[in-house]
Amino acid sequence: MLALRLARGAHLLVQLRRLLVATASAGTGFLLLCILGHALGHPTAASGSALRLAWCLPPLAATTYLSLAVARTDPGTRPRSGLAAIGLGPARLMVLSTLTTALSTVLGSLVALLVFLHLRGDLTGLPFDGTAAGFLAAGRPLPVPAVLTLLAVVPLTACLASALALRPRSERPPRGRRSGRRASAAETGGAPRGARTSRDADPVSAPRTAPGGLPWGVAALAVGLAVETRAIRSSRPPGLQLPGGLATGPAEVLAGWALTALGLALAGPALVHLCGWLLQAVRPGALRLLAGRGLQQEARRIGRPLGVVCAVASGAYAMAALYTGARPAFGPLTLLGGVLMGGCALATLATAAVEARQARADTTAALVRMGAPASVLRTAALLRTGVLLVVFVPVTWAVAELAAMPLGG
């Protein structure tokens, strides 16, 4: 009941983010049910149905990632002073956040079931003159356990990811202070326990160390492109034929694209940190220093969502190169899957940007109190956006060209 009250009394923007999670859950659940319809209508094509199910993994991962980002920025489950005294400690807040995620995803799964049954004609007759009856196995009885299992995939995955990411972590003492004595006030700069120091709130102070995921990201990207190239060249006939939906190509292509996306996501924080370093290069002024240090502080928060957006954009470019000329057109399920991945990636990036803005709210308020004009803060934000575009657009284009080369053959 407390989770329902928190969900009902949230701000309009928070409700909009939860509605986005429910929409993504509905789209992914509908894709999974369509795979069940294909399996019922083609009982002898088990390999094709299994491959179609594998192509549902990217939308499922994108939906889970969006639900995790929304759960992390939910103000109703954020730790605040005084909540532990009434029994709302970190563990209880984690449970509430997981229940809120479950409410959104279960609502989406129910909408997907209603749309699926409506298109099959199980509710009010076949709509659209029965054009969707072929791939939905209209007229065949649905196995209820299979339907419930597929509809539970998205809520269970999203809730598990939220619980693992938001679980309370025990604070370990820093290295060199494990002898049992506590750090004195002089060692901690005189700050009380749990208080935020000026170094944490000031983006112009010495930032944290650079993220170390760039070598792993480049390695995963190279392996993904190599796997994709090998899969395309070993397929007969040459090229990747995916009529009506991403279903008939070799399974190695999916693995190659997954490794490529993983590489961009791993390299994203390091690239954002590099953008901050570029802004501060060659005798920076106060404006460039403020923008650059802000990017370095936010590298871990916005780097991975930005890398995922680049991966989706490069995959869309590769698919556009695949279907150039006399190739088959996109099917409805292909279009739905692409919209889901692109929409979830953009929504996750926007949510991470909101989280970054909330994290630097104290710093912004301090700068305003010191007399910084609003134009300086807006210019710093424009500088951050501009340098991100300058670095990430060429990287996305290069990866897209490399991924499209074997597909064009």
HELIX and SHEET records of a PDB file:
HELIX    1   1 LEU A    2  ARG A    8  1                                   7    
HELIX    2   2 LEU A   12  GLY A   41  1                                  30    
HELIX    3   3 ALA A   46  ALA A   54  1                                   9    
HELIX    4   4 LEU A   57  ARG A   72  1                                  16    
HELIX    5   5 PRO A   75  THR A   77  5                                   3    
HELIX    6   6 ALA A   84  ILE A   86  5                                   3    
HELIX    7   7 PRO A   90  ARG A  120  1                                  31    
HELIX    8   8 PHE A  128  GLY A  130  5                                   3    
HELIX    9   9 ALA A  133  LEU A  136  1                                   4    
HELIX   10  10 VAL A  144  ALA A  165  1                                  22    
HELIX   11  11 SER A  198  ALA A  201  1                                   4    
HELIX   12  12 LEU A  214  SER A  234  1                                  21    
HELIX   13  13 ALA A  251  LEU A  279  1                                  29    
HELIX   14  14 ALA A  286  GLN A  297  1                                  12    
HELIX   15  15 ALA A  299  LEU A  322  1                                  24    
HELIX   16  16 PRO A  332  ALA A  359  1                                  28    
HELIX   17  17 ALA A  361  ARG A  369  1                                   9    
HELIX   18  18 ALA A  374  GLY A  408  1                                  35    
END                                                                             
